[in-house]
Amino acid sequence: MSTATQSSPPPMRSPGDRVRHALMFEGVALAIVIPFGSVLFNLQAESMSVIGIGSAIAAMVWNYVYNLFFDRFMVRMTGSTAKTVGVRVFHTLLFEAGLQIVLLPAIGWYLGISILQAFSLSMAIAVFYLFYAFLFNMAYDAIFPVRRRRSVAEEAIAAQ
């Protein structure tokens, strides 16, 4: 089969796009979580800020790595990064489960509470993020769609 008849690889998000996604995602979330979390859990704004920002940093690193590997897995299994609603739900649940493994002990340690006590705070935040992530990612994909990369032949024609 010649390279001209081979299909090009499915489009993937660029590293810069993934960084923009992570920063936008966490910035908007922090603007919501810190004030509401302080009131809901009767915590000082400073404590909720440390928890929120620390969680956001951990989540941004996890977000970049997780989505990169999830998209690669999607391409390997389906030939595309397109996600159905069901895949988006699975994607979101798996992301949050992985993040909780890191966050629960850190929140417990910072607040000087048991893992079980940290669980209620962490789960409330996780439930918020489950809905938030689902809605944010749908909006992000609509506003910043993945564009197909042009082939070498298309680039040559465009350069003329």
TIROTOR-867886 format. One record per residue (C-alpha): residue in one letter; x, y, z. Coordinates in steps of 0.2 Angstrom, whole numbers, padded with zeros to 4 digits, always signed. Layout:
AXYZ/...
END
This chain:
M+0000+0000+0000/S+0007+0017-0005/T+0008+0031+0008/A-0004+0041-0003/T-0018+0029+0000/Q-0014+0026+0019/S-0025+0036+0030/S-0016+0048+0041/P-0016+0046+0060/P-0031+0052+0069/P-0029+0070+0076/M-0023+0072+0094/R-0021+0087+0105/S-0005+0096+0105/P+0006+0098+0120/G+0002+0116+0121/D-0017+0113+0119/R-0016+0100+0134/V-0007+0113+0144/R-0020+0126+0140/H-0034+0114+0144/A-0026+0110+0161/L-0023+0128+0166/M-0041+0133+0161/F-0049+0118+0169/E-0040+0121+0186/G-0042+0140+0186/V-0060+0140+0184/A-0062+0126+0196/L-0052+0135+0210/A-0063+0151+0208/I-0078+0140+0212/V-0070+0127+0225/I-0061+0139+0237/P-0075+0151+0242/F-0089+0137+0242/G-0077+0124+0250/S-0073+0136+0264/V-0091+0140+0268/L-0097+0122+0266/F-0083+0114+0277/N-0081+0128+0289/L-0063+0130+0285/Q-0053+0146+0284/A-0050+0152+0267/E-0032+0150+0269/S-0034+0131+0273/M-0046+0129+0258/S-0034+0138+0247/V-0020+0127+0251/I-0030+0111+0249/G-0037+0118+0233/I-0021+0124+0225/G-0012+0108+0231/S-0025+0098+0224/A-0025+0108+0208/I-0007+0106+0205/A-0008+0087+0208/A-0023+0086+0196/M-0014+0096+0183/V+0000+0084+0182/W-0012+0069+0183/N-0023+0077+0170/Y-0009+0079+0157/V-0003+0062+0159/Y-0019+0053+0161/N-0027+0062+0146/L-0012+0059+0135/F-0012+0040+0139/F-0031+0039+0138/D-0031+0047+0121/R-0017+0035+0115/F-0027+0020+0121/M-0043+0027+0112/V-0033+0028+0096/R-0026+0011+0098/M-0043+0003+0102/T-0055+0013+0091/G-0044+0023+0079/S-0050+0039+0085/T-0050+0051+0100/A-0069+0054+0099/K-0078+0050+0115/T-0096+0045+0117/V-0106+0050+0132/G-0103+0033+0140/V-0084+0034+0137/R-0084+0052+0144/V-0092+0046+0160/F-0080+0031+0161/H-0065+0043+0158/T-0071+0055+0171/L-0074+0042+0185/L-0057+0034+0181/F-0048+0051+0182/E-0056+0055+0199/A-0052+0038+0206/G-0034+0040+0202/L-0033+0057+0209/Q-0041+0052+0225/I-0027+0039+0229/V-0015+0054+0230/L-0027+0067+0238/L-0034+0058+0252/P-0018+0055+0262/A-0012+0073+0258/I-0028+0082+0264/G-0029+0071+0280/W-0011+0075+0284/Y-0013+0094+0280/L-0028+0096+0291/G-0022+0084+0304/I-0037+0072+0302/S-0039+0054+0298/I-0041+0047+0281/L-0059+0043+0285/Q-0062+0061+0290/A-0053+0068+0274/F-0064+0056+0264/S-0080+0067+0266/L-0071+0083+0261/S-0062+0074+0247/M-0078+0065+0241/A-0088+0082+0241/I-0074+0090+0230/A-0074+0074+0219/V-0092+0075+0216/F-0091+0093+0211/Y-0077+0089+0199/L-0086+0074+0192/F-0100+0085+0185/Y-0088+0100+0182/A-0076+0089+0172/F-0089+0082+0161/L-0097+0099+0157/F-0080+0108+0155/N-0073+0095+0144/M-0088+0095+0133/A-0087+0114+0132/Y-0069+0113+0129/D-0070+0101+0114/A-0084+0112+0106/I-0074+0128+0108/F-0057+0120+0104/P-0060+0106+0092/V-0045+0094+0088/R-0040+0099+0070/R-0034+0086+0058/R-0016+0089+0053/R-0012+0092+0035/S-0002+0079+0026/V+0014+0083+0018/A+0006+0084+0001/E-0007+0096+0008/E+0007+0107+0016/A+0016+0107-0001/I+0000+0113-0010/A-0004+0126+0003/A+0014+0133+0002/Q+0012+0136-0017/
END
